[in-house]
Amino acid sequence: MLVQKMIAILGRLIFYMLLIPLLVGVIYTLSNDQWLAALILMILSALVLYKGLIRLKIPANSLVVRDGKVVFFIPEKTVRDRFDFASRGQTIIQMPHFGLLDRPYKLEIIVPDSTGGLGSCQLSLNLGYSLELPALQRAYDNFVLYQDQLSLVVKRQLFKSSADMPLPAPLPNNEDAAEYLKPLVAELDLGLENLGLKIETAACKFTSGQRLVRFVAVEQEIVEKSV
């Protein structure tokens, strides 16, 4: 998002800061018949041009897009020839990771237990992109639509899905969490499908008591105001 844009701008600035002095040096050395220095500078200029204009570093979680339609997904960092994409009218879109998928989403679901008290499931969810082409198209469309607000949209969707989801009681011990979480994760995944995302891993810490007290995080207030 904003960080990724700043990195891209910085990369372009470094490219021109290297290229322009080299080209000036080539012109100066040629005009003064300094052939060896000119040759060295021309080789360096060619290398900078290759790395800056032809050699394309593609970051992880990138989409190849043509006319607004996703062609395919590139999950890992790689290096390709820029003209392989330009000749087909394709562009590379780096999907957000920092601020969206680089940390778990944490939410807590509280329900009455069988003893008249309260049970709490503190969920920690790690998300990733769904690799099916229609889901990738939805992820791209939402990225274009929401930009830096996409993380808030994801939190809002998890909040809505959790609020409407029936949570079975009684809550199990932490050792029995895996089977208990399967229907919860499946329900949350249904909501995330609209955003082109899915839950990669889920963990839950269970607590219970007659009264549960929590400090309200700023993040909770922001999500509630946006719902």
MINUKOL-945821 format. One record per residue (C-alpha): residue number from 0; chain; z, x, y. Coordinates in Angstrom, 1 decimal. Each point is the difference from the previous one (the first is absolute). Example, Ala and Ser with C-alpha at 12.3 -4.5 7.8 and 13.67 -1.06 7.14 Angstrom:
2
<node><i>0</i><ch>A</ch><c3>7.8</c3><c1>12.3</c1><c2>-4.5</c2></node>
<node><i>1</i><ch>A</ch><c3>-0.7</c3><c1>1.4</c1><c2>3.4</c2></node>
% end
This chain:
227
<node><i>0</i><ch>A</ch><c3>0.0</c3><c1>0.0</c1><c2>0.0</c2></node>
<node><i>1</i><ch>A</ch><c3>1.0</c3><c1>1.6</c1><c2>3.3</c2></node>
<node><i>2</i><ch>A</ch><c3>1.0</c3><c1>3.3</c1><c2>-1.6</c2></node>
<node><i>3</i><ch>A</ch><c3>-3.2</c3><c1>0.1</c1><c2>-2.0</c2></node>
<node><i>4</i><ch>A</ch><c3>-2.1</c3><c1>-0.6</c1><c2>3.2</c2></node>
<node><i>5</i><ch>A</ch><c3>1.9</c3><c1>2.8</c1><c2>1.7</c2></node>
<node><i>6</i><ch>A</ch><c3>-0.7</c3><c1>2.4</c1><c2>-2.9</c2></node>
<node><i>7</i><ch>A</ch><c3>-3.7</c3><c1>-0.9</c1><c2>0.1</c2></node>
<node><i>8</i><ch>A</ch><c3>-0.2</c3><c1>0.6</c1><c2>3.8</c2></node>
<node><i>9</i><ch>A</ch><c3>1.9</c3><c1>3.3</c1><c2>-0.3</c2></node>
<node><i>10</i><ch>A</ch><c3>-2.5</c3><c1>1.1</c1><c2>-2.7</c2></node>
<node><i>11</i><ch>A</ch><c3>-3.0</c3><c1>-0.7</c1><c2>2.2</c2></node>
<node><i>12</i><ch>A</ch><c3>1.7</c3><c1>1.9</c1><c2>2.9</c2></node>
<node><i>13</i><ch>A</ch><c3>0.6</c3><c1>3.0</c1><c2>-2.1</c2></node>
<node><i>14</i><ch>A</ch><c3>-3.6</c3><c1>-0.1</c1><c2>-1.2</c2></node>
<node><i>15</i><ch>A</ch><c3>-1.4</c3><c1>0.1</c1><c2>3.5</c2></node>
<node><i>16</i><ch>A</ch><c3>2.5</c3><c1>2.5</c1><c2>1.2</c2></node>
<node><i>17</i><ch>A</ch><c3>-1.3</c3><c1>2.4</c1><c2>-2.7</c2></node>
<node><i>18</i><ch>A</ch><c3>-3.7</c3><c1>-0.8</c1><c2>0.3</c2></node>
<node><i>19</i><ch>A</ch><c3>-0.5</c3><c1>0.2</c1><c2>3.8</c2></node>
<node><i>20</i><ch>A</ch><c3>1.5</c3><c1>3.5</c1><c2>0.4</c2></node>
<node><i>21</i><ch>A</ch><c3>-2.1</c3><c1>1.2</c1><c2>-3.0</c2></node>
<node><i>22</i><ch>A</ch><c3>-3.2</c3><c1>-1.3</c1><c2>1.5</c2></node>
<node><i>23</i><ch>A</ch><c3>0.8</c3><c1>1.5</c1><c2>3.4</c2></node>
<node><i>24</i><ch>A</ch><c3>0.6</c3><c1>3.3</c1><c2>-1.8</c2></node>
<node><i>25</i><ch>A</ch><c3>-3.3</c3><c1>-0.2</c1><c2>-1.8</c2></node>
<node><i>26</i><ch>A</ch><c3>-1.9</c3><c1>-0.6</c1><c2>3.2</c2></node>
<node><i>27</i><ch>A</ch><c3>1.9</c3><c1>2.8</c1><c2>1.7</c2></node>
<node><i>28</i><ch>A</ch><c3>-0.5</c3><c1>2.6</c1><c2>-2.7</c2></node>
<node><i>29</i><ch>A</ch><c3>-3.7</c3><c1>-0.8</c1><c2>-0.4</c2></node>
<node><i>30</i><ch>A</ch><c3>-0.6</c3><c1>0.2</c1><c2>3.7</c2></node>
<node><i>31</i><ch>A</ch><c3>1.6</c3><c1>3.5</c1><c2>0.0</c2></node>
<node><i>32</i><ch>A</ch><c3>-1.8</c3><c1>1.2</c1><c2>-3.2</c2></node>
<node><i>33</i><ch>A</ch><c3>3.2</c3><c1>0.2</c1><c2>-2.0</c2></node>
<node><i>34</i><ch>A</ch><c3>-1.7</c3><c1>-0.9</c1><c2>-3.3</c2></node>
<node><i>35</i><ch>A</ch><c3>2.8</c3><c1>0.7</c1><c2>-2.4</c2></node>
<node><i>36</i><ch>A</ch><c3>2.5</c3><c1>-2.0</c1><c2>2.0</c2></node>
<node><i>37</i><ch>A</ch><c3>-2.5</c3><c1>-2.8</c1><c2>0.4</c2></node>
<node><i>38</i><ch>A</ch><c3>-0.6</c3><c1>-0.1</c1><c2>-3.7</c2></node>
<node><i>39</i><ch>A</ch><c3>3.7</c3><c1>-0.2</c1><c2>-0.8</c2></node>
<node><i>40</i><ch>A</ch><c3>0.5</c3><c1>-2.8</c1><c2>2.5</c2></node>
<node><i>41</i><ch>A</ch><c3>-3.0</c3><c1>-1.9</c1><c2>-1.3</c2></node>
<node><i>42</i><ch>A</ch><c3>1.4</c3><c1>0.1</c1><c2>-3.5</c2></node>
<node><i>43</i><ch>A</ch><c3>3.4</c3><c1>-1.2</c1><c2>1.2</c2></node>
<node><i>44</i><ch>A</ch><c3>-1.8</c3><c1>-2.8</c1><c2>2.0</c2></node>
<node><i>45</i><ch>A</ch><c3>-1.9</c3><c1>-1.0</c1><c2>-3.1</c2></node>
<node><i>46</i><ch>A</ch><c3>3.3</c3><c1>-0.2</c1><c2>-2.0</c2></node>
<node><i>47</i><ch>A</ch><c3>1.7</c3><c1>-2.1</c1><c2>2.7</c2></node>
<node><i>48</i><ch>A</ch><c3>-3.0</c3><c1>-2.3</c1><c2>0.2</c2></node>
<node><i>49</i><ch>A</ch><c3>0.0</c3><c1>-0.4</c1><c2>-3.8</c2></node>
<node><i>50</i><ch>A</ch><c3>3.7</c3><c1>-0.7</c1><c2>-0.2</c2></node>
<node><i>51</i><ch>A</ch><c3>0.0</c3><c1>-2.3</c1><c2>3.0</c2></node>
<node><i>52</i><ch>A</ch><c3>-3.2</c3><c1>-1.9</c1><c2>-0.3</c2></node>
<node><i>53</i><ch>A</ch><c3>-1.3</c3><c1>0.3</c1><c2>-3.6</c2></node>
<node><i>54</i><ch>A</ch><c3>3.0</c3><c1>0.5</c1><c2>-2.2</c2></node>
<node><i>55</i><ch>A</ch><c3>2.1</c3><c1>-3.2</c1><c2>0.0</c2></node>
<node><i>56</i><ch>A</ch><c3>3.6</c3><c1>0.0</c1><c2>-1.0</c2></node>
<node><i>57</i><ch>A</ch><c3>0.9</c3><c1>-3.4</c1><c2>-1.4</c2></node>
<node><i>58</i><ch>A</ch><c3>3.7</c3><c1>-0.9</c1><c2>0.0</c2></node>
<node><i>59</i><ch>A</ch><c3>1.7</c3><c1>-1.9</c1><c2>-2.8</c2></node>
<node><i>60</i><ch>A</ch><c3>-0.1</c3><c1>-3.8</c1><c2>0.1</c2></node>
<node><i>61</i><ch>A</ch><c3>-3.4</c3><c1>-0.2</c1><c2>1.7</c2></node>
<node><i>62</i><ch>A</ch><c3>-2.7</c3><c1>-2.7</c1><c2>-0.2</c2></node>
<node><i>63</i><ch>A</ch><c3>-3.7</c3><c1>0.5</c1><c2>0.2</c2></node>
<node><i>64</i><ch>A</ch><c3>-1.3</c3><c1>-2.9</c1><c2>2.1</c2></node>
<node><i>65</i><ch>A</ch><c3>-3.5</c3><c1>-1.2</c1><c2>0.8</c2></node>
<node><i>66</i><ch>A</ch><c3>-0.7</c3><c1>-2.9</c1><c2>2.5</c2></node>
<node><i>67</i><ch>A</ch><c3>3.7</c3><c1>-1.0</c1><c2>-0.3</c2></node>
<node><i>68</i><ch>A</ch><c3>-0.1</c3><c1>-0.2</c1><c2>-3.8</c2></node>
<node><i>69</i><ch>A</ch><c3>2.0</c3><c1>2.3</c1><c2>-2.2</c2></node>
<node><i>70</i><ch>A</ch><c3>-2.2</c3><c1>2.0</c1><c2>-2.4</c2></node>
<node><i>71</i><ch>A</ch><c3>2.7</c3><c1>2.0</c1><c2>-1.9</c2></node>
<node><i>72</i><ch>A</ch><c3>3.5</c3><c1>1.5</c1><c2>0.3</c2></node>
<node><i>73</i><ch>A</ch><c3>0.9</c3><c1>3.7</c1><c2>0.1</c2></node>
<node><i>74</i><ch>A</ch><c3>3.6</c3><c1>0.4</c1><c2>-1.2</c2></node>
<node><i>75</i><ch>A</ch><c3>0.4</c3><c1>3.8</c1><c2>0.2</c2></node>
<node><i>76</i><ch>A</ch><c3>-0.9</c3><c1>2.6</c1><c2>2.6</c2></node>
<node><i>77</i><ch>A</ch><c3>-3.5</c3><c1>1.4</c1><c2>-0.4</c2></node>
<node><i>78</i><ch>A</ch><c3>-2.8</c3><c1>1.8</c1><c2>1.8</c2></node>
<node><i>79</i><ch>A</ch><c3>-3.5</c3><c1>-1.3</c1><c2>0.3</c2></node>
<node><i>80</i><ch>A</ch><c3>-3.2</c3><c1>0.5</c1><c2>2.0</c2></node>
<node><i>81</i><ch>A</ch><c3>0.1</c3><c1>-2.2</c1><c2>3.1</c2></node>
<node><i>82</i><ch>A</ch><c3>-3.8</c3><c1>-0.8</c1><c2>-0.4</c2></node>
<node><i>83</i><ch>A</ch><c3>0.6</c3><c1>-1.5</c1><c2>-3.4</c2></node>
<node><i>84</i><ch>A</ch><c3>1.6</c3><c1>-2.9</c1><c2>1.8</c2></node>
<node><i>85</i><ch>A</ch><c3>-1.9</c3><c1>0.1</c1><c2>3.3</c2></node>
<node><i>86</i><ch>A</ch><c3>-3.3</c3><c1>-0.3</c1><c2>-1.8</c2></node>
<node><i>87</i><ch>A</ch><c3>1.1</c3><c1>-3.3</c1><c2>-1.6</c2></node>
<node><i>88</i><ch>A</ch><c3>1.5</c3><c1>-1.4</c1><c2>3.2</c2></node>
<node><i>89</i><ch>A</ch><c3>3.5</c3><c1>0.3</c1><c2>-1.5</c2></node>
<node><i>90</i><ch>A</ch><c3>3.2</c3><c1>0.9</c1><c2>1.8</c2></node>
<node><i>91</i><ch>A</ch><c3>3.4</c3><c1>1.3</c1><c2>-1.2</c2></node>
<node><i>92</i><ch>A</ch><c3>3.0</c3><c1>-2.0</c1><c2>0.9</c2></node>
<node><i>93</i><ch>A</ch><c3>3.4</c3><c1>1.5</c1><c2>-0.7</c2></node>
<node><i>94</i><ch>A</ch><c3>2.4</c3><c1>-2.8</c1><c2>-1.0</c2></node>
<node><i>95</i><ch>A</ch><c3>3.5</c3><c1>0.4</c1><c2>1.3</c2></node>
<node><i>96</i><ch>A</ch><c3>2.7</c3><c1>1.7</c1><c2>-2.0</c2></node>
<node><i>97</i><ch>A</ch><c3>2.5</c3><c1>1.3</c1><c2>2.5</c2></node>
<node><i>98</i><ch>A</ch><c3>2.1</c3><c1>-2.9</c1><c2>1.2</c2></node>
<node><i>99</i><ch>A</ch><c3>-1.4</c3><c1>-2.4</c1><c2>-2.5</c2></node>
<node><i>100</i><ch>A</ch><c3>0.3</c3><c1>1.4</c1><c2>-3.6</c2></node>
<node><i>101</i><ch>A</ch><c3>2.0</c3><c1>3.3</c1><c2>0.5</c2></node>
<node><i>102</i><ch>A</ch><c3>3.4</c3><c1>-1.6</c1><c2>-0.4</c2></node>
<node><i>103</i><ch>A</ch><c3>1.4</c3><c1>-2.9</c1><c2>-2.1</c2></node>
<node><i>104</i><ch>A</ch><c3>0.3</c3><c1>-3.5</c1><c2>1.4</c2></node>
<node><i>105</i><ch>A</ch><c3>3.6</c3><c1>-1.2</c1><c2>-0.4</c2></node>
<node><i>106</i><ch>A</ch><c3>1.1</c3><c1>-3.6</c1><c2>0.0</c2></node>
<node><i>107</i><ch>A</ch><c3>3.0</c3><c1>-1.9</c1><c2>-1.3</c2></node>
<node><i>108</i><ch>A</ch><c3>-0.1</c3><c1>-3.4</c1><c2>-1.8</c2></node>
<node><i>109</i><ch>A</ch><c3>3.4</c3><c1>-1.9</c1><c2>-0.1</c2></node>
<node><i>110</i><ch>A</ch><c3>0.5</c3><c1>-3.0</c1><c2>-2.3</c2></node>
<node><i>111</i><ch>A</ch><c3>3.0</c3><c1>-2.0</c1><c2>-1.3</c2></node>
<node><i>112</i><ch>A</ch><c3>1.3</c3><c1>1.3</c1><c2>-3.3</c2></node>
<node><i>113</i><ch>A</ch><c3>1.4</c3><c1>-2.0</c1><c2>-3.0</c2></node>
<node><i>114</i><ch>A</ch><c3>3.6</c3><c1>0.5</c1><c2>1.1</c2></node>
<node><i>115</i><ch>A</ch><c3>-0.4</c3><c1>-1.6</c1><c2>3.5</c2></node>
<node><i>116</i><ch>A</ch><c3>-0.3</c3><c1>3.4</c1><c2>1.7</c2></node>
<node><i>117</i><ch>A</ch><c3>-3.1</c3><c1>1.9</c1><c2>1.2</c2></node>
<node><i>118</i><ch>A</ch><c3>-2.3</c3><c1>2.4</c1><c2>-1.7</c2></node>
<node><i>119</i><ch>A</ch><c3>-2.2</c3><c1>2.5</c1><c2>1.7</c2></node>
<node><i>120</i><ch>A</ch><c3>-3.1</c3><c1>1.8</c1><c2>-1.0</c2></node>
<node><i>121</i><ch>A</ch><c3>-0.8</c3><c1>3.0</c1><c2>2.3</c2></node>
<node><i>122</i><ch>A</ch><c3>-3.7</c3><c1>0.7</c1><c2>-0.7</c2></node>
<node><i>123</i><ch>A</ch><c3>-1.7</c3><c1>3.3</c1><c2>0.7</c2></node>
<node><i>124</i><ch>A</ch><c3>-3.8</c3><c1>-0.3</c1><c2>-0.3</c2></node>
<node><i>125</i><ch>A</ch><c3>-2.7</c3><c1>2.7</c1><c2>0.1</c2></node>
<node><i>126</i><ch>A</ch><c3>-3.4</c3><c1>-1.4</c1><c2>0.8</c2></node>
<node><i>127</i><ch>A</ch><c3>-3.5</c3><c1>1.3</c1><c2>-0.5</c2></node>
<node><i>128</i><ch>A</ch><c3>-3.6</c3><c1>-1.2</c1><c2>0.4</c2></node>
<node><i>129</i><ch>A</ch><c3>-1.5</c3><c1>-2.2</c1><c2>-2.7</c2></node>
<node><i>130</i><ch>A</ch><c3>-3.2</c3><c1>1.8</c1><c2>-1.3</c2></node>
<node><i>131</i><ch>A</ch><c3>-2.1</c3><c1>-3.1</c1><c2>-0.6</c2></node>
<node><i>132</i><ch>A</ch><c3>-2.9</c3><c1>-0.2</c1><c2>2.4</c2></node>
<node><i>133</i><ch>A</ch><c3>0.9</c3><c1>-3.6</c1><c2>1.4</c2></node>
<node><i>134</i><ch>A</ch><c3>3.6</c3><c1>1.2</c1><c2>0.6</c2></node>
<node><i>135</i><ch>A</ch><c3>-1.2</c3><c1>3.1</c1><c2>1.8</c2></node>
<node><i>136</i><ch>A</ch><c3>-2.2</c3><c1>-2.2</c1><c2>2.2</c2></node>
<node><i>137</i><ch>A</ch><c3>3.0</c3><c1>-2.1</c1><c2>0.9</c2></node>
<node><i>138</i><ch>A</ch><c3>2.0</c3><c1>3.2</c1><c2>0.7</c2></node>
<node><i>139</i><ch>A</ch><c3>-2.7</c3><c1>1.3</c1><c2>2.3</c2></node>
<node><i>140</i><ch>A</ch><c3>-0.4</c3><c1>-3.4</c1><c2>1.8</c2></node>
<node><i>141</i><ch>A</ch><c3>3.7</c3><c1>-0.2</c1><c2>0.6</c2></node>
<node><i>142</i><ch>A</ch><c3>0.1</c3><c1>3.6</c1><c2>1.2</c2></node>
<node><i>143</i><ch>A</ch><c3>-2.7</c3><c1>-0.7</c1><c2>2.5</c2></node>
<node><i>144</i><ch>A</ch><c3>1.8</c3><c1>-3.2</c1><c2>1.1</c2></node>
<node><i>145</i><ch>A</ch><c3>3.6</c3><c1>1.2</c1><c2>0.3</c2></node>
<node><i>146</i><ch>A</ch><c3>-0.3</c3><c1>3.8</c1><c2>0.5</c2></node>
<node><i>147</i><ch>A</ch><c3>3.5</c3><c1>1.4</c1><c2>0.9</c2></node>
<node><i>148</i><ch>A</ch><c3>1.6</c3><c1>-3.4</c1><c2>-0.7</c2></node>
<node><i>149</i><ch>A</ch><c3>-1.0</c3><c1>0.0</c1><c2>-3.7</c2></node>
<node><i>150</i><ch>A</ch><c3>3.4</c3><c1>1.3</c1><c2>-1.2</c2></node>
<node><i>151</i><ch>A</ch><c3>1.7</c3><c1>-2.9</c1><c2>1.8</c2></node>
<node><i>152</i><ch>A</ch><c3>-2.5</c3><c1>-2.4</c1><c2>-1.6</c2></node>
<node><i>153</i><ch>A</ch><c3>0.9</c3><c1>1.4</c1><c2>-3.5</c2></node>
<node><i>154</i><ch>A</ch><c3>3.7</c3><c1>-0.5</c1><c2>0.8</c2></node>
<node><i>155</i><ch>A</ch><c3>-0.6</c3><c1>-3.5</c1><c2>1.2</c2></node>
<node><i>156</i><ch>A</ch><c3>-1.9</c3><c1>-0.8</c1><c2>-3.2</c2></node>
<node><i>157</i><ch>A</ch><c3>2.8</c3><c1>1.4</c1><c2>-2.2</c2></node>
<node><i>158</i><ch>A</ch><c3>2.6</c3><c1>-2.0</c1><c2>2.0</c2></node>
<node><i>159</i><ch>A</ch><c3>-1.9</c3><c1>-3.2</c1><c2>-0.5</c2></node>
<node><i>160</i><ch>A</ch><c3>-0.6</c3><c1>0.5</c1><c2>-3.7</c2></node>
<node><i>161</i><ch>A</ch><c3>3.6</c3><c1>0.9</c1><c2>-0.6</c2></node>
<node><i>162</i><ch>A</ch><c3>1.3</c3><c1>-3.0</c1><c2>2.0</c2></node>
<node><i>163</i><ch>A</ch><c3>-2.1</c3><c1>-2.5</c1><c2>-2.0</c2></node>
<node><i>164</i><ch>A</ch><c3>0.5</c3><c1>1.7</c1><c2>-3.4</c2></node>
<node><i>165</i><ch>A</ch><c3>2.5</c3><c1>-1.6</c1><c2>-2.5</c2></node>
<node><i>166</i><ch>A</ch><c3>2.4</c3><c1>2.7</c1><c2>-1.2</c2></node>
<node><i>167</i><ch>A</ch><c3>1.5</c3><c1>-0.7</c1><c2>-3.4</c2></node>
<node><i>168</i><ch>A</ch><c3>3.8</c3><c1>0.3</c1><c2>-0.3</c2></node>
<node><i>169</i><ch>A</ch><c3>2.2</c3><c1>1.5</c1><c2>-1.2</c2></node>
<node><i>170</i><ch>A</ch><c3>-1.1</c3><c1>3.4</c1><c2>1.2</c2></node>
<node><i>171</i><ch>A</ch><c3>0.0</c3><c1>2.7</c1><c2>-2.8</c2></node>
<node><i>172</i><ch>A</ch><c3>1.6</c3><c1>3.4</c1><c2>0.0</c2></node>
<node><i>173</i><ch>A</ch><c3>-1.9</c3><c1>2.9</c1><c2>1.4</c2></node>
<node><i>174</i><ch>A</ch><c3>-0.8</c3><c1>1.2</c1><c2>-3.5</c2></node>
<node><i>175</i><ch>A</ch><c3>-1.9</c3><c1>-3.3</c1><c2>-0.7</c2></node>
<node><i>176</i><ch>A</ch><c3>-2.0</c3><c1>0.1</c1><c2>3.2</c2></node>
<node><i>177</i><ch>A</ch><c3>-3.5</c3><c1>0.7</c1><c2>-1.4</c2></node>
<node><i>178</i><ch>A</ch><c3>-0.6</c3><c1>-3.3</c1><c2>-1.8</c2></node>
<node><i>179</i><ch>A</ch><c3>1.7</c3><c1>-1.9</c1><c2>2.8</c2></node>
<node><i>180</i><ch>A</ch><c3>-2.3</c3><c1>1.5</c1><c2>2.6</c2></node>
<node><i>181</i><ch>A</ch><c3>-3.3</c3><c1>-0.8</c1><c2>-1.7</c2></node>
<node><i>182</i><ch>A</ch><c3>-0.4</c3><c1>-3.6</c1><c2>1.2</c2></node>
<node><i>183</i><ch>A</ch><c3>1.3</c3><c1>1.0</c1><c2>3.5</c2></node>
<node><i>184</i><ch>A</ch><c3>-2.6</c3><c1>2.8</c1><c2>0.3</c2></node>
<node><i>185</i><ch>A</ch><c3>-2.7</c3><c1>-2.3</c1><c2>-1.3</c2></node>
<node><i>186</i><ch>A</ch><c3>0.9</c3><c1>-2.6</c1><c2>2.7</c2></node>
<node><i>187</i><ch>A</ch><c3>0.1</c3><c1>2.6</c1><c2>2.8</c2></node>
<node><i>188</i><ch>A</ch><c3>-3.3</c3><c1>1.4</c1><c2>-1.2</c2></node>
<node><i>189</i><ch>A</ch><c3>-1.7</c3><c1>-3.3</c1><c2>0.5</c2></node>
<node><i>190</i><ch>A</ch><c3>0.8</c3><c1>0.1</c1><c2>3.7</c2></node>
<node><i>191</i><ch>A</ch><c3>-1.1</c3><c1>3.6</c1><c2>0.4</c2></node>
<node><i>192</i><ch>A</ch><c3>-3.4</c3><c1>-0.8</c1><c2>-1.6</c2></node>
<node><i>193</i><ch>A</ch><c3>-1.1</c3><c1>-1.5</c1><c2>3.3</c2></node>
<node><i>194</i><ch>A</ch><c3>0.6</c3><c1>3.4</c1><c2>1.6</c2></node>
<node><i>195</i><ch>A</ch><c3>-1.7</c3><c1>2.1</c1><c2>-2.7</c2></node>
<node><i>196</i><ch>A</ch><c3>3.3</c3><c1>1.5</c1><c2>-1.1</c2></node>
<node><i>197</i><ch>A</ch><c3>2.1</c3><c1>0.0</c1><c2>-3.1</c2></node>
<node><i>198</i><ch>A</ch><c3>3.5</c3><c1>1.1</c1><c2>-1.1</c2></node>
<node><i>199</i><ch>A</ch><c3>-0.1</c3><c1>3.4</c1><c2>-1.8</c2></node>
<node><i>200</i><ch>A</ch><c3>3.7</c3><c1>0.3</c1><c2>-0.8</c2></node>
<node><i>201</i><ch>A</ch><c3>3.0</c3><c1>-2.3</c1><c2>0.5</c2></node>
<node><i>202</i><ch>A</ch><c3>3.7</c3><c1>0.6</c1><c2>-0.3</c2></node>
<node><i>203</i><ch>A</ch><c3>2.9</c3><c1>-2.3</c1><c2>0.7</c2></node>
<node><i>204</i><ch>A</ch><c3>3.7</c3><c1>0.6</c1><c2>0.5</c2></node>
<node><i>205</i><ch>A</ch><c3>2.1</c3><c1>-3.1</c1><c2>-1.0</c2></node>
<node><i>206</i><ch>A</ch><c3>3.3</c3><c1>-0.9</c1><c2>1.6</c2></node>
<node><i>207</i><ch>A</ch><c3>2.1</c3><c1>-3.2</c1><c2>-0.1</c2></node>
<node><i>208</i><ch>A</ch><c3>3.1</c3><c1>-1.4</c1><c2>1.6</c2></node>
<node><i>209</i><ch>A</ch><c3>1.6</c3><c1>-2.9</c1><c2>1.7</c2></node>
<node><i>210</i><ch>A</ch><c3>-1.2</c3><c1>1.3</c1><c2>3.3</c2></node>
<node><i>211</i><ch>A</ch><c3>-2.7</c3><c1>2.5</c1><c2>0.9</c2></node>
<node><i>212</i><ch>A</ch><c3>0.0</c3><c1>1.7</c1><c2>3.4</c2></node>
<node><i>213</i><ch>A</ch><c3>-2.9</c3><c1>2.2</c1><c2>1.3</c2></node>
<node><i>214</i><ch>A</ch><c3>-0.8</c3><c1>1.5</c1><c2>3.3</c2></node>
<node><i>215</i><ch>A</ch><c3>-3.3</c3><c1>-1.4</c1><c2>1.3</c2></node>
<node><i>216</i><ch>A</ch><c3>-2.6</c3><c1>2.7</c1><c2>0.4</c2></node>
<node><i>217</i><ch>A</ch><c3>-2.3</c3><c1>0.0</c1><c2>3.0</c2></node>
<node><i>218</i><ch>A</ch><c3>-2.9</c3><c1>-0.2</c1><c2>-2.4</c2></node>
<node><i>219</i><ch>A</ch><c3>1.3</c3><c1>-3.4</c1><c2>-1.3</c2></node>
<node><i>220</i><ch>A</ch><c3>0.2</c3><c1>-1.4</c1><c2>3.6</c2></node>
<node><i>221</i><ch>A</ch><c3>-3.6</c3><c1>1.1</c1><c2>0.7</c2></node>
<node><i>222</i><ch>A</ch><c3>-1.3</c3><c1>-1.6</c1><c2>-3.2</c2></node>
<node><i>223</i><ch>A</ch><c3>1.9</c3><c1>-3.3</c1><c2>0.6</c2></node>
<node><i>224</i><ch>A</ch><c3>-1.4</c3><c1>-0.2</c1><c2>3.6</c2></node>
<node><i>225</i><ch>A</ch><c3>-3.6</c3><c1>0.5</c1><c2>-1.3</c2></node>
<node><i>226</i><ch>A</ch><c3>0.2</c3><c1>-2.7</c1><c2>-2.7</c2></node>
% end
